[in-house]
Amino acid sequence: MKRRIGILTSGGDCPGLNATIRGVARAAYEMFDAEIVGIADGYRGLIEGEWQEMKRSQFSGILTLGGTILGTSRTPFRNMREIGEDNVDKVAAMKKHYSEMKLDCLVTLGGNGTHKTANLLSQEGLNVIGLPKTIDNDIYGTDFTFGFHTAVDIATEVIDRIHSTAASHGRTMVIEIMGNKAGWLTLYSGLAGGADVVLLPEIPYDIKEVAKVVEQRAKNKKAFSIIAVAEGAMTKKEAKMKKKEREAARQEEGFNGVANRIAKQLSEMVGVEARAVLPGHIQRGGSPSAYDRVLATQFGVHAAQLIERGEYGYTVALAGNTITHNRLAEIAGVPKPVPVDHQMVKVARDMGILFGD
């Protein structure tokens, strides 16, 4: 049995992409007669027809390598059916190049947007398999995505290092963690890093409640406080607004990030020295953790098993301790926020961590 497999990585980069590519390729080579086609820079490469036939040697030595050897880019799903100034029908172009590459299937590594486009292509008749990648861990139907645990490790180390300088100077440190719509990364790293306050997009906060914690800690002779805040966290007032209203209100305010805003407010309200820390894309970089290397390999092998069986229109997932798969049509575009009553939220609350509500 011969299978010609196209692979692309789309959306934001994260640790574990190369480990997953390697898992798919090596398992495919072992299990059946495989040819691998690497598509450059995500869906852009599929739209523009930029690809290369890969050699086995290209999948060697990439298990520990961060980023993606194929390159990546963001091609928003909302624009996929729009014909822009270049007069290119993106869906038609992707189908055309899929045919020209003589692919038996397409494997897409990415997050929510990637999966929505993967489902679109599946509905258009292409053989597609998705692999769930994102440091936000917000893909529905899988307990964890690859890249998430590495990002938790990195964000936790940031919080750990900030602890020592915060204690030395008696400062309140507000650390902005990635996560615009989902707070999984902030929740896990905040708990692991011993944050005093954790602010998530799913639990709107009241700055007065945050100020009370900082003030009380100061009264208890605890000279410093650690606040882990997701970049998408919002106040209770903002949560009642529509997105455009919120953006307009923030623009009028001169908003330059949630951590900077909170640090400034706490300085004014409590009189403490408060600083904002923005680790930013550091959270996406570097070598994947051992956990993510194993998970990425498991995911890649499962994708190859689906290809061997000719089962398409699925995305790979982790359910408990089992590697499984879900239909793309059932998970694409479905949000996966942190439930306000999630066990990890309860654990944090029972530890005395405040969520600002």
C-alpha angles and dihedrals in degrees: 000000000000125000127185108204128194117204128193136170117213138184125012118359122242140169113281101040093108092043089055093046087051091049093053094045100044093045091047092051091050098044103043145349100293137180117191124208117194114212115206124237100353123274090350088069091047091050094046097037098244110154145125137207107249128223125219090245091062090068093054120101096011100104092095097034118112124221120022131294089212096055124233142225140176116254105173115229091223089066097048096095094037119099107217135194090293088064091228120149096215097196092048090047093052092049090048094051092043086058094044091052088052091228124180089197144353122229114202123195113197153089135276098311091046091052093050090054091044089055091048090054091046090053088050089060103264122133104245136173122186130210117200113238127167139115087221093067088215102133111119119238100029126086091216139008122215111260094036099092093047090052089049089053092050095045090047091052089051090053091046092053092045089053092065096048091042091053093045094053100030093239136152107233122200110199117196112213124194116260120107101180103011129045102203094115093048092045095052097040092042091054093043092046096048098244117181093213128028119190120194134182088238095057111050112215139220111219089212090063091050090049091052091058093049092046093047092050089052090051089051089057092254099135098192139047132196119213120186110196129181113231089239096052115129139187122256089254092052091048089063092055128086114248095258091047091051092049091049092049092050092048090053089048092053090241113192102173135320096259093052090048094051094045090053093047094049092049089054098040102041103019094234126138102255127183132187120225121197113187089175118167092005083086090063099046141086137028120337119251121252089258092054093045090056094043092046091051092049091049092048093050092048090052089053090050090054090050091050090053093044093239111150139168093060139113122213119245145178116234112179104310094334128098106219140145141244132205112265089224091059099049107028110112094002110133122230108197124170107272109236089230095045116143092244091053089051091048090051093048091049087053089057096255112150123223095193096248 
